[in-house]
Amino acid sequence: MNGQRPPREESADALLTRLGRLTAVARERVEVQQARVELAEALQREMLPARLPQVTGLRAAARYAPARDGLDIGGDWYDGFELGDGTLGFSIGDVQGHDVEAAAFMGQVRMALRAVASTVSDPGEILGRVNDLLVSVDGPLFATCSFLRFDPATNELYSARAGHVGAVWAAADGRGGVAEDVGGLPLGIISGERYPVTRRRWTRPGAYVLLTDGVVEGPSFSIEEGLARVTQLVTAGVGLDPGSLADRVMRVAGRTGHLDDAAVLVLSHEGLAPGGGRP
């Protein structure tokens, strides 16, 4: 009869077949996404340094954590290396975007910073040259970054930043705050950008903590509140070894409900004795 519904058994079979196809497609998509996450994690793990340089008067430690549940692995990085003139170079940064492309771009930026820093000492010029290089290849991504050079002979720190969140500092006398140094645009946006350099001479023991915004910003509280919490932790824990302090700072990321990955780089310095030498 026209308009008669198909037998119930046939409708159930058709529904089961349809559900089976949808389940297979969903499983395939999940497997592909999981493979991309695992690849991005492997890329990031292999490209981050196995160790950080340590010299008399300065100790360094760093921590990295993927995004919550590992679903938004991104392009956060930290780095530290020795330069030919006896100084040390440090960088931390955050690539816009997530997944394999961001992790791969992170590796390119990190290697470019190392390459330029081997021939140029000024952190602002280093950022400027890397920025122009990234703009010239016309890629779709950009990165925020802070680059620092520490001179153990003079106990001076030279820093420049490209759109990156400010560092947190603390001294053994109880003072602390956020170092909102003047900076330039993120790397890879506009060629010819200039990056001012800030010079600090460490005369008192203390800590200088660099981080990415995944540490201090999330659904639970704003970046201003996150920085305030980190400042309190760093000020209270300035006498800790840098690894323990980095662990404490990273715990803030767990309380933000963060959806981004997170990186922390701690520089713990001894300062200078009253006569101008090291303590």
VEXMIFI-641286 format. One record per residue: x, y, z of N, C-alpha, C in turn; chain. Coordinates in nm, 2 decimals. Atoms other than C-alpha are relative to their C-alpha. Example, Ala and Ser with C-alpha at 12.3 -4.5 7.8 and 13.67 -1.06 7.14 Angstrom:
BEGIN
ATOM    n.c1    n.c2    n.c3   ca.c1   ca.c2   ca.c3    c.c1    c.c2    c.c3  ch
ATOM    0.09   -0.12    0.00    1.23   -0.45    0.78    0.09    0.12    0.00   A
ATOM   -0.09   -0.11    0.00    1.37   -0.11    0.71   -0.08    0.11    0.08   A
This chain:
BEGIN
ATOM    n.c1    n.c2    n.c3   ca.c1   ca.c2   ca.c3    c.c1    c.c2    c.c3  ch
ATOM    0.09   -0.12    0.00    0.00    0.00    0.00    0.09    0.12    0.00   A
ATOM   -0.08   -0.13    0.01    0.13    0.35   -0.09    0.00    0.07    0.14   A
ATOM    0.00   -0.07   -0.12    0.25    0.54    0.21    0.02   -0.08    0.12   A
ATOM   -0.02    0.09   -0.11    0.29    0.23    0.42    0.15    0.01    0.06   A
ATOM   -0.13    0.00   -0.06    0.59    0.24    0.67    0.07   -0.13   -0.03   A
ATOM   -0.08    0.13    0.02    0.87   -0.01    0.61   -0.01   -0.08    0.13   A
ATOM    0.01    0.09   -0.11    0.87   -0.31    0.84    0.10    0.06    0.11   A
ATOM   -0.07   -0.05   -0.11    1.00   -0.22    1.19    0.14   -0.06    0.01   A
ATOM   -0.13    0.06    0.00    1.29   -0.47    1.16    0.09    0.07   -0.10   A
ATOM   -0.09   -0.06    0.10    1.42   -0.30    0.85    0.04    0.14    0.05   A
ATOM   -0.04   -0.14   -0.05    1.41    0.05    1.01    0.11   -0.01    0.10   A
ATOM   -0.10    0.02   -0.11    1.60   -0.08    1.31    0.14   -0.04   -0.06   A
ATOM   -0.12    0.04    0.07    1.86   -0.25    1.08    0.07    0.12   -0.07   A
ATOM   -0.06   -0.11    0.07    1.90    0.07    0.88    0.06    0.10    0.10   A
ATOM   -0.05   -0.09   -0.10    1.94    0.28    1.20    0.14   -0.06    0.06   A
ATOM   -0.13    0.05   -0.05    2.21    0.04    1.33    0.11    0.01   -0.10   A
ATOM   -0.10   -0.02    0.11    2.39    0.05    1.00    0.05    0.15    0.00   A
ATOM   -0.04   -0.14    0.00    2.39    0.43    1.01    0.08    0.04    0.12   A
ATOM   -0.08   -0.02   -0.12    2.51    0.44    1.37    0.13   -0.06   -0.01   A
ATOM   -0.13    0.06    0.02    2.78    0.20    1.28    0.10    0.08   -0.08   A
ATOM   -0.09   -0.09    0.09    2.91    0.43    1.00    0.04    0.12    0.07   A
ATOM   -0.03   -0.13   -0.07    2.89    0.74    1.22    0.11   -0.03    0.11   A
ATOM   -0.10    0.03   -0.10    3.08    0.56    1.50    0.14   -0.02   -0.06   A
ATOM   -0.13    0.02    0.06    3.35    0.45    1.26    0.07    0.13   -0.04   A
ATOM   -0.05   -0.13    0.04    3.39    0.81    1.13    0.05    0.07    0.12   A
ATOM   -0.04   -0.07   -0.12    3.40    0.95    1.48    0.13   -0.06    0.06   A
ATOM   -0.12    0.06   -0.05    3.66    0.69    1.59    0.12    0.04   -0.08   A
ATOM   -0.11   -0.04    0.09    3.87    0.77    1.29    0.05    0.15    0.03   A
ATOM   -0.04   -0.13   -0.03    3.86    1.14    1.37    0.07    0.02    0.13   A
ATOM   -0.07    0.00   -0.13    3.95    1.08    1.73    0.14   -0.05   -0.01   A
ATOM   -0.13    0.06    0.02    4.24    0.87    1.63    0.09    0.09   -0.07   A
ATOM   -0.08   -0.10    0.07    4.36    1.13    1.39    0.04    0.11    0.09   A
ATOM   -0.02   -0.11   -0.09    4.33    1.41    1.65    0.10   -0.05    0.11   A
ATOM   -0.09    0.05   -0.10    4.51    1.19    1.91    0.14   -0.01   -0.06   A
ATOM   -0.13    0.01    0.07    4.79    1.12    1.66    0.06    0.14   -0.01   A
ATOM   -0.05   -0.13    0.01    4.83    1.49    1.60    0.05    0.06    0.13   A
ATOM   -0.04   -0.04   -0.13    4.84    1.56    1.97    0.13   -0.06    0.04   A
ATOM   -0.12    0.08   -0.04    5.10    1.29    2.03    0.12    0.05   -0.08   A
ATOM   -0.11   -0.05    0.08    5.31    1.42    1.74    0.04    0.14    0.05   A
ATOM   -0.03   -0.13   -0.05    5.29    1.78    1.87    0.08   -0.01    0.13   A
ATOM   -0.07    0.02   -0.13    5.39    1.66    2.22    0.15   -0.05   -0.02   A
ATOM   -0.14    0.05    0.03    5.69    1.47    2.07    0.09    0.11   -0.05   A
ATOM   -0.08   -0.11    0.05    5.80    1.77    1.87    0.04    0.09    0.11   A
ATOM   -0.03   -0.10   -0.11    5.78    2.00    2.17    0.10   -0.06    0.10   A
ATOM   -0.09    0.06   -0.10    5.95    1.75    2.40    0.15   -0.01   -0.06   A
ATOM   -0.13    0.02    0.06    6.24    1.69    2.16    0.07    0.14   -0.03   A
ATOM   -0.06   -0.13    0.03    6.29    2.06    2.08    0.03    0.09    0.12   A
ATOM   -0.04   -0.07   -0.12    6.30    2.19    2.44    0.14   -0.05    0.05   A
ATOM   -0.13    0.04   -0.04    6.65    2.19    2.59    0.00   -0.11    0.11   A
ATOM   -0.01    0.10   -0.11    6.76    1.89    2.80    0.05    0.06    0.13   A
ATOM   -0.06   -0.06   -0.12    6.95    2.12    3.04    0.01    0.15   -0.03   A
ATOM   -0.03   -0.14    0.01    7.00    2.49    3.11    0.13    0.03    0.05   A
ATOM   -0.13   -0.03   -0.05    7.33    2.66    3.15    0.00    0.05    0.14   A
ATOM   -0.01   -0.05   -0.14    7.45    2.73    3.51    0.14    0.06    0.01   A
ATOM   -0.13   -0.06   -0.02    7.73    2.96    3.60    0.01    0.06    0.15   A
ATOM   -0.01   -0.06   -0.14    7.87    3.11    3.93   -0.08    0.12    0.01   A
ATOM    0.08   -0.12   -0.02    7.62    3.36    4.05   -0.14   -0.01   -0.06   A
ATOM    0.13    0.02    0.07    7.33    3.23    3.84   -0.04   -0.14   -0.02   A
ATOM    0.05    0.13    0.03    7.12    2.92    3.84   -0.14    0.01   -0.07   A
ATOM    0.12   -0.01    0.08    6.83    2.84    3.61   -0.07   -0.13    0.00   A
ATOM    0.08    0.12    0.00    6.54    2.60    3.60   -0.13    0.03   -0.08   A
ATOM    0.12   -0.02    0.09    6.23    2.56    3.37   -0.09   -0.11    0.02   A
ATOM    0.10    0.10    0.00    5.91    2.37    3.36   -0.10    0.03   -0.12   A
ATOM    0.10   -0.01    0.11    5.66    2.30    3.08   -0.12   -0.09    0.02   A
ATOM    0.12    0.08   -0.01    5.30    2.17    3.09   -0.09    0.02   -0.12   A
ATOM    0.09   -0.01    0.11    5.07    2.09    2.80   -0.13    0.06    0.05   A
ATOM    0.13   -0.05   -0.04    4.72    2.24    2.79   -0.08   -0.11    0.08   A
ATOM    0.08    0.09   -0.08    4.46    2.08    3.02   -0.05   -0.11   -0.09   A
ATOM    0.04    0.12    0.07    4.38    1.73    2.90    0.08   -0.03   -0.13   A
ATOM   -0.09    0.02    0.11    4.65    1.77    2.64   -0.07    0.02   -0.14   A
ATOM    0.07   -0.01    0.13    4.40    1.87    2.37    0.04    0.12   -0.08   A
ATOM   -0.04   -0.12    0.07    4.55    2.21    2.28    0.15    0.02    0.01   A
ATOM   -0.14   -0.02    0.00    4.92    2.14    2.27    0.04    0.11   -0.09   A
ATOM   -0.03   -0.12    0.08    5.08    2.45    2.14    0.14    0.03   -0.02   A
ATOM   -0.13   -0.04    0.04    5.39    2.64    2.08    0.08    0.07    0.11   A
ATOM   -0.08   -0.06   -0.11    5.52    2.75    2.42    0.14   -0.06    0.00   A
ATOM   -0.13    0.05   -0.02    5.89    2.72    2.47    0.08    0.08    0.10   A
ATOM   -0.11   -0.07   -0.08    6.19    2.81    2.69    0.13   -0.05   -0.06   A
ATOM   -0.14    0.05    0.05    6.56    2.79    2.61    0.10    0.08    0.08   A
ATOM   -0.12   -0.06   -0.06    6.90    2.87    2.75    0.12   -0.07   -0.05   A
ATOM   -0.12    0.06    0.07    7.24    2.83    2.60    0.12    0.10    0.02   A
ATOM   -0.12   -0.08   -0.02    7.60    2.95    2.63    0.04    0.06   -0.14   A
ATOM   -0.05   -0.07    0.12    7.74    3.20    2.38    0.15    0.01    0.00   A
ATOM   -0.14    0.01    0.02    8.09    3.23    2.25    0.08    0.10    0.08   A
ATOM   -0.07   -0.10   -0.08    8.17    3.54    2.45    0.00   -0.02    0.15   A
ATOM    0.00    0.03   -0.14    8.11    3.38    2.78   -0.14    0.04    0.06   A
ATOM    0.13   -0.03   -0.05    7.76    3.52    2.82   -0.10   -0.11   -0.02   A
ATOM    0.10    0.10    0.01    7.44    3.32    2.85   -0.13    0.07   -0.07   A
ATOM    0.12   -0.05    0.06    7.13    3.36    2.63   -0.12   -0.08    0.05   A
ATOM    0.13    0.06   -0.05    6.77    3.28    2.75   -0.11    0.05   -0.08   A
ATOM    0.12   -0.04    0.07    6.44    3.29    2.57   -0.12   -0.08    0.05   A
ATOM    0.13    0.07   -0.03    6.08    3.21    2.64   -0.10    0.06   -0.10   A
ATOM    0.09   -0.06    0.10    5.79    3.25    2.40   -0.13   -0.09   -0.01   A
ATOM    0.13    0.06    0.02    5.44    3.15    2.29   -0.04    0.03   -0.15   A
ATOM    0.05   -0.01    0.14    5.33    3.08    1.93   -0.15    0.01    0.00   A
ATOM    0.15   -0.01    0.02    4.98    3.18    1.83   -0.04   -0.13   -0.07   A
ATOM    0.05    0.13    0.06    4.78    2.87    1.76    0.04   -0.12    0.08   A
ATOM   -0.03    0.13   -0.07    4.80    2.51    1.86    0.02   -0.11   -0.10   A
ATOM   -0.01    0.12    0.08    4.87    2.16    1.73    0.14    0.00   -0.07   A
ATOM   -0.13    0.03    0.06    5.15    2.04    1.51    0.07    0.12   -0.06   A
ATOM   -0.05   -0.12    0.07    5.19    2.36    1.31    0.07    0.09    0.10   A
ATOM   -0.06   -0.09   -0.10    5.25    2.57    1.62    0.12   -0.06    0.06   A
ATOM   -0.12    0.06   -0.06    5.49    2.32    1.77    0.12    0.01   -0.10   A
ATOM   -0.10   -0.01    0.10    5.69    2.31    1.44    0.05    0.15   -0.01   A
ATOM   -0.04   -0.14    0.02    5.69    2.69    1.41    0.08    0.04    0.12   A
ATOM   -0.08   -0.03   -0.12    5.81    2.71    1.77    0.15   -0.04   -0.01   A
ATOM   -0.13    0.05    0.02    6.11    2.50    1.68    0.08    0.09   -0.10   A
ATOM   -0.07   -0.09    0.09    6.19    2.73    1.39    0.04    0.13    0.07   A
ATOM   -0.03   -0.13   -0.06    6.17    3.05    1.60    0.12   -0.02    0.10   A
ATOM   -0.10    0.03   -0.10    6.38    2.89    1.88    0.14   -0.01   -0.07   A
ATOM   -0.13    0.02    0.07    6.66    2.78    1.63    0.04    0.13   -0.06   A
ATOM   -0.04   -0.12    0.06    6.65    3.12    1.46    0.06    0.10    0.11   A
ATOM   -0.05   -0.08   -0.10    6.70    3.30    1.79    0.14   -0.05    0.04   A
ATOM   -0.13    0.06   -0.03    7.00    3.07    1.87    0.10    0.04   -0.11   A
ATOM   -0.09   -0.03    0.11    7.15    3.13    1.52    0.04    0.15    0.00   A
ATOM   -0.03   -0.14    0.01    7.12    3.51    1.53    0.08    0.04    0.13   A
ATOM   -0.07   -0.04   -0.13    7.24    3.53    1.90    0.15   -0.05   -0.01   A
ATOM   -0.14    0.04    0.01    7.56    3.35    1.79    0.09    0.11   -0.07   A
ATOM   -0.08   -0.11    0.08    7.66    3.66    1.58   -0.04    0.14    0.05   A
ATOM    0.05   -0.13   -0.04    7.47    3.94    1.75   -0.02    0.00    0.15   A
ATOM    0.01    0.01   -0.14    7.49    4.03    2.12   -0.12    0.08    0.06   A
ATOM    0.11   -0.09   -0.05    7.21    4.30    2.16   -0.13   -0.08   -0.01   A
ATOM    0.13    0.07    0.01    6.88    4.13    2.25   -0.10    0.06   -0.09   A
ATOM    0.09   -0.07    0.09    6.68    4.40    2.07    0.03   -0.03   -0.15   A
ATOM   -0.04    0.03    0.14    6.87    4.34    1.75   -0.03   -0.14   -0.04   A
ATOM    0.03    0.14    0.02    6.83    3.97    1.79   -0.14   -0.02   -0.04   A
ATOM    0.14    0.01    0.02    6.46    4.00    1.81   -0.04    0.06   -0.14   A
ATOM    0.03   -0.06    0.12    6.45    4.24    1.52    0.04   -0.08   -0.12   A
ATOM   -0.05    0.08    0.11    6.65    4.02    1.29   -0.09   -0.13   -0.02   A
ATOM    0.09    0.12    0.01    6.44    3.71    1.37   -0.14    0.04   -0.05   A
ATOM    0.13   -0.05    0.05    6.12    3.91    1.32    0.00    0.03   -0.15   A
ATOM   -0.01   -0.03    0.14    6.23    4.03    0.98    0.01   -0.13   -0.08   A
ATOM   -0.01    0.13    0.07    6.32    3.67    0.88   -0.14   -0.07    0.00   A
ATOM    0.13    0.06    0.00    5.98    3.54    0.99   -0.10    0.07   -0.09   A
ATOM    0.09   -0.08    0.09    5.80    3.82    0.80    0.03   -0.03   -0.14   A
ATOM   -0.04    0.02    0.14    6.00    3.75    0.49   -0.05   -0.14   -0.06   A
ATOM    0.05    0.13    0.05    5.88    3.38    0.47   -0.15    0.00   -0.01   A
ATOM    0.14   -0.02    0.02    5.52    3.51    0.49   -0.08   -0.12    0.06   A
ATOM    0.08    0.11   -0.06    5.39    3.24    0.73   -0.12    0.05    0.06   A
ATOM    0.13   -0.04   -0.06    5.05    3.23    0.89    0.00    0.03    0.15   A
ATOM   -0.01   -0.01   -0.15    5.17    3.23    1.25    0.09    0.11    0.05   A
ATOM   -0.09   -0.09   -0.07    5.34    3.47    1.49    0.03   -0.04    0.14   A
ATOM   -0.04    0.04   -0.13    5.50    3.45    1.83    0.03    0.11    0.09   A
ATOM   -0.06   -0.09   -0.10    5.55    3.65    2.14    0.12   -0.06    0.06   A
ATOM   -0.13    0.05   -0.05    5.89    3.62    2.30    0.07    0.11    0.08   A
ATOM   -0.09   -0.08   -0.08    6.13    3.76    2.56    0.14   -0.07   -0.02   A
ATOM   -0.14    0.05    0.01    6.51    3.73    2.50    0.09    0.07    0.09   A
ATOM   -0.09   -0.06   -0.10    6.77    3.79    2.76    0.14   -0.05   -0.02   A
ATOM   -0.14    0.04    0.00    7.15    3.79    2.78    0.06    0.04    0.13   A
ATOM   -0.06   -0.02   -0.13    7.33    3.75    3.11    0.15    0.00   -0.01   A
ATOM   -0.14   -0.01    0.00    7.69    3.86    3.15    0.05   -0.03    0.14   A
ATOM   -0.05    0.03   -0.14    7.85    3.68    3.45    0.12    0.08    0.04   A
ATOM   -0.11   -0.09   -0.04    8.15    3.91    3.44   -0.04    0.12    0.06   A
ATOM    0.04   -0.12   -0.06    7.95    4.21    3.52   -0.13   -0.01    0.08   A
ATOM    0.13    0.03   -0.07    7.63    4.05    3.67   -0.11    0.09   -0.06   A
ATOM    0.11   -0.08    0.06    7.42    4.24    3.42   -0.09   -0.09   -0.09   A
ATOM    0.10    0.07    0.08    7.11    4.12    3.25   -0.06    0.10   -0.11   A
ATOM    0.06   -0.08    0.11    7.00    4.27    2.91   -0.12   -0.08   -0.06   A
ATOM    0.13    0.07    0.04    6.64    4.19    2.80   -0.07    0.09   -0.10   A
ATOM    0.09   -0.06    0.09    6.40    4.27    2.52   -0.12   -0.09   -0.02   A
ATOM    0.12    0.08    0.01    6.05    4.15    2.46   -0.09    0.04   -0.12   A
ATOM    0.08   -0.02    0.12    5.82    4.11    2.16   -0.14   -0.05    0.03   A
ATOM    0.14    0.03   -0.03    5.46    4.13    2.28   -0.02   -0.10    0.11   A
ATOM    0.01    0.11   -0.09    5.53    3.89    2.56   -0.04    0.05    0.14   A
ATOM    0.04   -0.03   -0.14    5.39    3.89    2.92    0.12    0.04    0.08   A
ATOM   -0.11   -0.04   -0.08    5.61    4.07    3.17    0.05   -0.10    0.09   A
ATOM   -0.07    0.09   -0.10    5.86    3.89    3.39   -0.04    0.04    0.14   A
ATOM    0.02   -0.03   -0.15    5.81    3.87    3.77    0.14   -0.01    0.07   A
ATOM   -0.12   -0.01   -0.07    6.10    3.97    3.99   -0.02    0.01    0.15   A
ATOM    0.00   -0.02   -0.15    6.18    3.95    4.36    0.14    0.00    0.05   A
ATOM   -0.13   -0.01   -0.06    6.47    4.04    4.58   -0.01   -0.05    0.14   A
ATOM   -0.01    0.06   -0.13    6.58    3.89    4.91   -0.05    0.09    0.11   A
ATOM    0.04   -0.10   -0.11    6.48    4.21    5.10   -0.15    0.01    0.00   A
ATOM    0.14    0.01   -0.01    6.11    4.13    5.03   -0.07    0.08   -0.11   A
ATOM    0.06   -0.08    0.11    6.05    4.36    4.73   -0.03   -0.10   -0.11   A
ATOM    0.03    0.08    0.12    5.89    4.22    4.41   -0.10    0.07   -0.08   A
ATOM    0.09   -0.06    0.09    5.68    4.30    4.12    0.00   -0.05   -0.14   A
ATOM    0.00    0.04    0.14    5.61    4.27    3.74    0.09    0.10   -0.08   A
ATOM   -0.09   -0.08    0.08    5.88    4.40    3.51   -0.06    0.03   -0.14   A
ATOM    0.07   -0.04    0.12    5.67    4.57    3.25    0.09    0.09   -0.09   A
ATOM   -0.09   -0.08    0.08    5.96    4.68    3.03   -0.07    0.03   -0.14   A
ATOM    0.05   -0.04    0.13    5.88    4.86    2.70    0.04   -0.11   -0.10   A
ATOM   -0.03    0.10    0.10    5.86    4.61    2.41   -0.05    0.04   -0.13   A
ATOM    0.05   -0.02    0.13    5.77    4.57    2.05   -0.11   -0.10   -0.03   A
ATOM    0.11    0.09    0.04    5.51    4.38    1.85    0.05   -0.15    0.00   A
ATOM   -0.04    0.14    0.01    5.51    4.00    1.84    0.08   -0.03   -0.13   A
ATOM   -0.08    0.04    0.11    5.75    3.83    1.60   -0.08   -0.05   -0.12   A
ATOM    0.06    0.06    0.11    5.64    3.77    1.25   -0.12    0.08   -0.05   A
ATOM    0.12   -0.07    0.05    5.38    4.05    1.20    0.04    0.11   -0.10   A
ATOM   -0.04   -0.12    0.09    5.55    4.37    1.06    0.15    0.00    0.00   A
ATOM   -0.14   -0.01    0.01    5.90    4.40    0.93    0.05    0.13    0.05   A
ATOM   -0.06   -0.13   -0.04    6.14    4.67    1.06   -0.04    0.04    0.15   A
ATOM    0.04   -0.03   -0.14    5.99    4.65    1.42    0.13    0.01    0.08   A
ATOM   -0.11   -0.02   -0.09    6.23    4.78    1.69   -0.04   -0.05    0.14   A
ATOM    0.02    0.05   -0.13    6.27    4.62    2.03    0.10    0.06    0.10   A
ATOM   -0.08   -0.06   -0.10    6.40    4.83    2.32    0.07   -0.10    0.09   A
ATOM   -0.08    0.09   -0.09    6.66    4.68    2.55    0.00    0.06    0.14   A
ATOM   -0.01   -0.04   -0.14    6.64    4.70    2.93    0.12   -0.06    0.07   A
ATOM   -0.12    0.05   -0.06    6.96    4.67    3.13   -0.02    0.00    0.16   A
ATOM    0.00    0.02   -0.14    6.97    4.54    3.49    0.13   -0.05    0.05   A
ATOM   -0.12    0.05   -0.06    7.26    4.50    3.72   -0.04   -0.06    0.14   A
ATOM    0.05    0.06   -0.12    7.19    4.25    3.99    0.10    0.02    0.12   A
ATOM   -0.08   -0.03   -0.12    7.33    4.38    4.32   -0.04   -0.08    0.13   A
ATOM    0.05    0.07   -0.11    7.11    4.18    4.56   -0.04   -0.14   -0.04   A
ATOM    0.05    0.13    0.04    7.02    3.81    4.57   -0.15    0.01   -0.03   A
ATOM    0.14    0.00    0.04    6.68    3.74    4.41   -0.03   -0.10   -0.11   A
ATOM    0.04    0.09    0.10    6.49    3.57    4.14   -0.07    0.08   -0.11   A
ATOM    0.06   -0.06    0.11    6.37    3.67    3.79   -0.07   -0.11   -0.08   A
ATOM    0.09    0.11    0.04    6.08    3.46    3.66   -0.07    0.04   -0.13   A
ATOM    0.07   -0.02    0.12    5.97    3.45    3.30   -0.10   -0.11   -0.02   A
ATOM    0.11    0.09    0.01    5.65    3.28    3.20   -0.08    0.03   -0.13   A
ATOM    0.09   -0.03    0.11    5.39    3.24    2.92   -0.14    0.02    0.06   A
ATOM    0.13   -0.04   -0.06    5.03    3.36    2.96   -0.08   -0.12    0.04   A
ATOM    0.07    0.12   -0.05    4.91    3.00    3.01    0.01   -0.03    0.14   A
ATOM   -0.02    0.01   -0.15    5.05    3.02    3.36   -0.09    0.09    0.08   A
ATOM    0.07   -0.10   -0.08    4.86    3.33    3.47   -0.13    0.04   -0.05   A
ATOM    0.13   -0.04    0.06    4.55    3.35    3.25   -0.08   -0.12   -0.03   A
ATOM    0.09    0.11    0.03    4.25    3.13    3.23   -0.14    0.03    0.04   A
ATOM    0.14   -0.03   -0.04    3.88    3.10    3.29   -0.02    0.03    0.15   A
ATOM    0.03   -0.02   -0.15    3.92    3.11    3.67    0.04    0.14    0.04   A
ATOM   -0.04   -0.14   -0.03    4.10    3.45    3.68    0.08    0.07   -0.11   A
ATOM   -0.06   -0.08    0.11    4.24    3.73    3.47    0.16   -0.01    0.01   A
ATOM   -0.15    0.00    0.00    4.61    3.77    3.38    0.05    0.09    0.10   A
ATOM   -0.05   -0.09   -0.11    4.64    4.06    3.63    0.00   -0.07    0.13   A
ATOM    0.00    0.07   -0.12    4.53    3.84    3.91    0.10   -0.11    0.00   A
ATOM   -0.10    0.10    0.01    4.75    3.56    3.79    0.14    0.05    0.03   A
ATOM   -0.13   -0.06   -0.02    5.05    3.78    3.78    0.02    0.04    0.15   A
ATOM   -0.01   -0.04   -0.14    4.97    3.91    4.13    0.03   -0.13    0.09   A
ATOM   -0.03    0.12   -0.08    4.96    3.55    4.26    0.14   -0.05   -0.02   A
ATOM   -0.14    0.04    0.03    5.29    3.46    4.09    0.10    0.09    0.08   A
ATOM   -0.09   -0.10   -0.07    5.45    3.78    4.24    0.00   -0.04    0.15   A
ATOM    0.00    0.04   -0.14    5.34    3.67    4.59    0.08   -0.13    0.02   A
ATOM   -0.07    0.13   -0.02    5.48    3.32    4.54    0.15    0.02   -0.02   A
ATOM   -0.14   -0.02    0.02    5.81    3.44    4.40    0.06    0.08    0.11   A
ATOM   -0.06   -0.08   -0.11    5.86    3.70    4.67    0.01   -0.08    0.13   A
ATOM   -0.01    0.08   -0.12    5.79    3.45    4.94    0.10   -0.12   -0.02   A
ATOM   -0.09    0.11    0.02    6.00    3.18    4.78    0.13    0.03   -0.07   A
ATOM   -0.12   -0.04    0.07    6.30    3.38    4.66    0.12   -0.07    0.04   A
ATOM   -0.12    0.07   -0.05    6.54    3.18    4.87    0.00   -0.15   -0.04   A
ATOM    0.01    0.14    0.04    6.43    2.84    4.72    0.10   -0.02   -0.12   A
ATOM   -0.07    0.03    0.12    6.63    2.66    4.46   -0.09    0.02   -0.12   A
ATOM    0.09   -0.04    0.11    6.51    2.75    4.11   -0.10   -0.10   -0.04   A
ATOM    0.09    0.11    0.04    6.36    2.41    4.04   -0.13    0.00    0.09   A
ATOM    0.11   -0.01   -0.09    6.14    2.43    4.35   -0.09    0.12   -0.02   A
ATOM    0.07   -0.12    0.03    6.04    2.78    4.27   -0.08   -0.01   -0.13   A
ATOM    0.07    0.02    0.12    5.95    2.69    3.92   -0.12   -0.09    0.01   A
ATOM    0.11    0.08   -0.03    5.73    2.41    4.05   -0.12    0.07    0.06   A
ATOM    0.11   -0.08   -0.06    5.54    2.65    4.27   -0.07    0.09   -0.09   A
ATOM    0.07   -0.09    0.10    5.48    2.90    3.99   -0.08   -0.08   -0.09   A
ATOM    0.08    0.08    0.09    5.36    2.62    3.76   -0.13   -0.04    0.06   A
ATOM    0.12    0.04   -0.06    5.10    2.52    4.01   -0.11    0.11   -0.02   A
ATOM    0.10   -0.11    0.02    4.93    2.86    3.95   -0.08   -0.03   -0.13   A
ATOM    0.06    0.04    0.13    4.86    2.73    3.59   -0.11   -0.10    0.03   A
ATOM    0.11    0.10   -0.03    4.66    2.44    3.74   -0.12    0.06    0.06   A
ATOM    0.11   -0.06   -0.07    4.44    2.68    3.93   -0.07    0.10   -0.10   A
ATOM    0.06   -0.10    0.09    4.36    2.91    3.63   -0.11   -0.07   -0.08   A
ATOM    0.09    0.07    0.09    4.15    2.64    3.46    0.05    0.02   -0.15   A
ATOM   -0.06   -0.05    0.12    4.39    2.72    3.17   -0.03   -0.10   -0.12   A
ATOM    0.03    0.08    0.12    4.31    2.60    2.82    0.12    0.01   -0.10   A
ATOM   -0.12   -0.02    0.08    4.66    2.68    2.69    0.11   -0.07    0.07   A
ATOM   -0.12    0.06   -0.07    5.00    2.52    2.75    0.07    0.11    0.07   A
ATOM   -0.06   -0.09   -0.10    5.23    2.68    3.00    0.15   -0.03    0.01   A
ATOM   -0.14    0.02   -0.02    5.60    2.74    3.05    0.05    0.10    0.10   A
ATOM   -0.06   -0.09   -0.10    5.81    2.89    3.33    0.15   -0.02   -0.01   A
ATOM   -0.15    0.00    0.00    6.18    2.99    3.33    0.04    0.08    0.12   A
ATOM   -0.05   -0.07   -0.12    6.34    3.08    3.66    0.15    0.03    0.00   A
ATOM   -0.14   -0.04   -0.01    6.67    3.27    3.69    0.02    0.04    0.15   A
ATOM   -0.03   -0.03   -0.14    6.80    3.27    4.05    0.14    0.05    0.01   A
ATOM   -0.13   -0.06    0.00    7.09    3.51    4.11    0.04    0.03    0.14   A
ATOM   -0.06   -0.02   -0.13    7.32    3.57    4.40    0.03    0.15    0.03   A
ATOM   -0.02   -0.14   -0.02    7.37    3.94    4.35    0.15    0.03    0.02   A
ATOM   -0.14   -0.04   -0.02    7.69    4.13    4.44    0.02    0.03    0.15   A
ATOM   -0.03   -0.04   -0.13    7.86    4.17    4.77    0.03    0.15    0.01   A
ATOM   -0.02   -0.15   -0.01    7.90    4.53    4.91    0.12    0.05   -0.07   A
ATOM   -0.12   -0.05    0.07    8.25    4.56    4.77   -0.01   -0.01   -0.15   A
ATOM    0.02    0.00    0.14    8.12    4.49    4.42    0.03   -0.14   -0.06   A
ATOM   -0.02    0.14    0.05    8.23    4.12    4.40   -0.11   -0.09    0.03   A
ATOM    0.11    0.10   -0.03    8.02    3.81    4.42    0.01   -0.04    0.15   A
ATOM    0.01    0.04   -0.15    7.90    3.70    4.77    0.07   -0.13    0.02   A
